[in-house]
Amino acid sequence: MAATYGYKDDAGVFNPIDKDYSLDPRFTSLSKEDQDIINKQQLQGQYGGMGEAALSDFQKLLGRLETSKIRQQQAKDISARPNIYAQGLAQMMQNF
């Protein structure tokens, strides 16, 4: 199996890490910060997690969609007002 995750060393050479990366001596020799980055990459790869940028984009789009739906509902309510007034007037006329 080809590894898709890894790190670049000081010379800029990409060093792949196997699936069982926690036992790899190259992984254990990394700093805690680099290990955290690789762990995050592994979790995202395994569970299809969104990156922070993708999540913020999704939240922005969701906010825009909610705002649009609210505006559509308000426009629908405003366009229905004349019908409500006309129905009320028609019922008042029937009572005479």
C-alpha positions as semicolon CSV with decimal commas, in nm:
position;residue;x (nm);y (nm);z (nm)
1;M;0,000;0,000;0,000
2;A;0,134;0,340;-0,090
3;A;0,140;0,592;0,191
4;T;-0,027;0,923;0,116
5;Y;0,067;1,100;0,438
6;G;0,404;1,211;0,554
7;Y;0,627;1,505;0,617
8;K;0,900;1,701;0,446
9;D;1,239;1,701;0,611
10;D;1,476;2,000;0,627
11;A;1,603;1,924;0,277
12;G;1,247;1,934;0,141
13;V;1,232;1,560;0,076
14;F;0,889;1,406;0,129
15;N;0,901;1,117;0,376
16;P;0,593;0,896;0,353
17;I;0,448;0,735;0,664
18;D;0,292;0,389;0,656
19;K;-0,065;0,318;0,769
20;D;0,063;0,200;1,106
21;Y;0,246;0,526;1,138
22;S;0,254;0,538;1,519
23;L;0,518;0,263;1,524
24;D;0,728;0,419;1,252
25;P;1,059;0,545;1,397
26;R;1,040;0,849;1,169
27;F;0,706;0,940;1,329
28;T;0,827;0,896;1,687
29;S;1,131;1,114;1,613
30;L;0,909;1,406;1,508
31;S;0,817;1,693;1,736
32;K;0,485;1,682;1,919
33;E;0,349;1,954;1,691
34;D;0,438;1,758;1,376
35;Q;0,291;1,441;1,526
36;D;-0,033;1,627;1,594
37;I;-0,047;1,747;1,233
38;I;-0,001;1,394;1,101
39;N;-0,258;1,254;1,345
40;K;-0,506;1,514;1,223
41;Q;-0,435;1,421;0,860
42;Q;-0,485;1,053;0,939
43;L;-0,818;1,114;1,113
44;Q;-0,943;1,329;0,827
45;G;-0,841;1,064;0,578
46;Q;-1,005;0,781;0,771
47;Y;-1,328;0,954;0,866
48;G;-1,370;1,204;0,584
49;G;-1,350;1,500;0,817
50;M;-1,365;1,854;0,688
51;G;-1,070;2,079;0,724
52;E;-1,115;2,405;0,909
53;A;-1,130;2,605;0,586
54;A;-1,394;2,377;0,434
55;L;-1,598;2,391;0,754
56;S;-1,592;2,771;0,767
57;D;-1,692;2,786;0,398
58;F;-1,979;2,547;0,469
59;Q;-2,094;2,756;0,765
60;K;-2,087;3,074;0,551
61;L;-2,290;2,906;0,278
62;L;-2,536;2,769;0,533
63;G;-2,579;3,117;0,680
64;R;-2,646;3,261;0,335
65;L;-2,899;2,988;0,262
66;E;-3,082;3,051;0,591
67;T;-3,090;3,426;0,521
68;S;-3,223;3,362;0,172
69;K;-3,497;3,133;0,304
70;I;-3,599;3,395;0,561
71;R;-3,620;3,662;0,288
72;Q;-3,825;3,430;0,067
73;Q;-4,069;3,362;0,351
74;Q;-4,100;3,735;0,426
75;A;-4,167;3,809;0,058
76;K;-4,430;3,534;0,049
77;D;-4,598;3,675;0,362
78;I;-4,599;4,028;0,217
79;S;-4,749;3,910;-0,112
80;A;-5,022;3,721;0,077
81;R;-5,137;4,028;0,275
82;P;-5,368;4,172;0,005
83;N;-5,544;3,836;-0,019
84;I;-5,596;3,828;0,358
85;Y;-5,737;4,183;0,353
86;A;-5,965;4,100;0,060
87;Q;-6,096;3,786;0,233
88;G;-6,164;3,982;0,550
89;L;-6,348;4,251;0,357
90;A;-6,553;3,989;0,168
91;Q;-6,660;3,826;0,495
92;M;-6,756;4,162;0,640
93;M;-6,972;4,232;0,335
94;Q;-7,142;3,891;0,371
95;N;-7,243;3,979;0,726
96;F;-7,451;4,276;0,607
